[in-house]
């Protein structure tokens, strides 16, 4: 199966990536329902995701913080948060650290993260299911700390994320074999406490045989 990093509305490049394989999962920030905000593009939507190319194969996505949650819910190829398929679990959403510079309803949404109540339900579900593979847009808090060092960034208090905290609680309760995510825009591949964490950079791909 092919996993694809953040697309950010670069759908022509995305179409080339899905054309090469029969099945793929994109890890959020597809750019679904996202609008430019500023200059001559103010209020203009990105081009629509290539729906025909997605349904012709089996090409799906989870939502990121740069995807309109309402539009995602109406997209046939969206994987809802908390979906479990076999031994794989999917959770989207994240915090936009630059949300103060964005425009609500155009390039930022108040429900970009699941609520605390929704996340608590998913923590319980995760502990019950004990998935072998996690596919998320964000990553656990401890991994975020490592990535901030890896990317020469500082974790500021305003970066606080209930999504990261919930994912950390999940990982503390059970270490899956594999955890694939995006959001951080840099490649990262490291085994931590028995879990292989793979962060995909923008439009980066990795093809994995999940049956091994």
C-alpha positions in Angstrom: 0.0 0.0 0.0 1.2 3.5 -0.8 1.1 6.2 1.9 1.3 9.9 0.7 2.3 12.9 2.7 0.5 16.3 2.9 -0.7 17.5 -0.5 -1.7 21.1 0.3 -3.8 21.4 -2.9 -1.0 20.3 -5.3 -3.4 17.9 -7.0 -1.6 17.5 -10.3 1.4 16.0 -8.5 -1.0 14.0 -6.3 -2.7 12.5 -9.4 0.7 11.3 -10.7 1.4 9.6 -7.4 -1.9 7.7 -7.3 -1.7 6.7 -10.9 1.3 4.6 -10.2 -0.5 2.3 -7.6 -3.9 0.7 -7.2 -4.3 1.6 -3.5 -3.2 4.6 -1.4 -3.9 6.5 1.7 -3.0 10.2 2.1 -2.3 11.3 5.6 -4.1 14.7 5.8 -3.8 18.3 4.6 -5.1 17.2 1.2 -6.4 20.8 0.8 -10.1 19.7 0.6 -12.3 22.8 0.9 -9.3 25.1 1.6 -9.4 28.6 0.2 -6.6 31.0 -0.5 -6.7 34.0 1.8 -5.0 37.1 0.7 -4.2 39.1 -2.4 -6.0 38.4 -5.7 -6.8 34.9 -4.6 -8.8 35.9 -1.5 -11.8 33.6 -1.1 -10.9 31.4 -4.0 -11.0 27.7 -3.6 -8.1 25.5 -4.5 -8.9 23.2 -7.5 -11.1 20.3 -6.4 -9.3 17.1 -5.5 -9.2 14.7 -8.4 -12.3 12.7 -7.3 -12.5 10.7 -10.5 -8.8 9.5 -10.2 -9.4 8.7 -6.6 -12.5 6.5 -7.1 -11.1 4.8 -10.2 -8.6 3.2 -7.9 -8.8 2.9 -4.2 -7.3 6.2 -3.1 -8.5 7.7 0.2 -7.4 10.3 2.7 -7.8 11.3 6.3 -8.3 15.0 7.2 -5.6 17.4 8.4 -5.9 20.8 9.9 -5.8 22.3 6.4 -8.9 20.4 5.3 -12.5 21.7 5.8 -14.1 19.1 8.1 -17.5 19.7 6.7 -16.4 19.2 3.1 -14.4 16.1 4.1 -17.6 14.5 5.6 -19.2 14.8 2.2 -16.3 13.4 0.2 -16.6 9.7 -0.7 -12.9 9.0 -0.3 -12.6 10.5 3.2 -11.8 8.0 6.0 -13.7 9.1 9.1 -11.8 9.7 12.4 -11.7 6.6 14.5 -12.2 4.2 11.6 -10.8 0.7 12.2 -10.1 -1.6 9.2 -8.6 -4.9 10.2 -5.6 -4.1 12.4 -5.3 -0.4 11.2 -6.8 2.6 12.8 -7.2 6.2 11.4 -7.4 9.5 13.2 -7.2 13.0 11.6 -7.0 16.5 12.8 -4.3 18.7 14.3 -3.7 22.3 15.5 -2.7 25.1 13.1 0.1 26.9 14.9 -0.4 29.8 12.5 -4.2 30.0 13.0 -4.0 33.7 14.2 -2.9 34.5 10.6 -5.6 32.5 9.0 -9.3 33.3 8.2 -12.0 31.2 9.8 -14.1 29.3 7.2 -11.5 29.9 4.5 -8.2 28.5 5.7 -8.9 27.6 9.4 -11.8 25.8 11.1 -12.6 25.8 14.8 -13.2 22.0 14.7 -9.8 21.3 13.1 -9.2 19.1 16.1 -11.7 16.6 17.6 -13.2 17.7 20.9 -11.8 16.4 24.2 -14.9 14.2 24.5 -14.5 12.7 21.0 -10.8 12.1 21.6 -11.5 10.3 24.9 -13.9 8.0 23.1 -11.2 7.2 20.6 -8.6 6.6 23.3 -11.0 4.0 24.8 -11.6 2.5 21.4 -7.8 2.3 20.6 -7.1 0.5 23.9 -9.9 -2.0 23.1 -8.8 -2.5 19.5 -5.0 -2.4 20.1 -4.2 -1.7 16.4 -1.1 -2.9 14.7 -0.9 0.1 12.5 -1.9 3.7 13.2 -2.5 6.3 10.5 -2.8 9.9 11.8 -2.2 13.4 10.7 -0.5 14.4 14.0 1.7 12.4 16.3 2.0 11.7 20.0 3.4 14.5 22.2 6.8 12.7 22.8 7.3 12.2 19.1 6.4 15.9 18.5 9.2 16.9 20.9 11.7 14.8 19.0 10.5 16.3 15.7 10.8 19.8 17.0 14.5 19.1 17.8 15.0 17.3 14.5 13.5 20.4 12.7 15.4 22.9 14.9 12.1 24.3 16.2 11.0 25.2 19.7 7.8 23.9 21.2 5.9 27.0 22.4 3.1 26.8 24.9 0.6 28.0 22.3 1.4 24.9 20.3 -0.5 22.8 22.8 -2.6 20.2 21.2 -5.2 18.0 22.7 -4.8 15.7 19.6 -1.1 15.1 20.5 -2.0 14.5 24.1 -4.7 11.9 23.2 -2.3 10.2 20.8 0.3 10.1 23.5 -2.2 8.4 25.9 -2.9 5.9 23.2 0.8 5.1 22.6 1.4 4.9 26.4 -1.3 2.2 26.6 -0.3 0.2 23.6 2.7 0.4 21.2 1.6 -0.5 17.7 4.0 -1.9 15.2 3.8 1.0 12.8 2.6 4.6 13.1 2.5 6.8 9.9 1.7 10.5 10.0 2.3 13.8 8.3 1.7 17.4 9.4 5.4 18.2 10.3 6.6 18.5 6.6 9.9 16.7 7.2 10.9 13.1 6.8 11.3 11.1 10.0 11.7 7.3 10.4 12.6 6.0 13.8 11.7 3.1 16.1 10.6 4.3 19.6 9.5 1.9 22.3 8.8 -0.8 19.8 6.9 1.4 17.4 8.2 2.5 14.0 7.2 6.1 13.5 7.3 7.4 9.9 6.6 11.1 9.2 6.0 11.8 5.5 7.1 15.2 4.1 4.9 17.0 1.6 4.0 14.7 -1.3 6.5 12.1 0.0 5.5 8.5 -0.6 6.3 5.2 1.0 5.1 1.8 -0.3 4.7 -0.8 2.4 3.7 -4.5 2.4 1.4 -4.5 5.4 1.1 -8.2 5.4 4.6 -8.8 6.5 
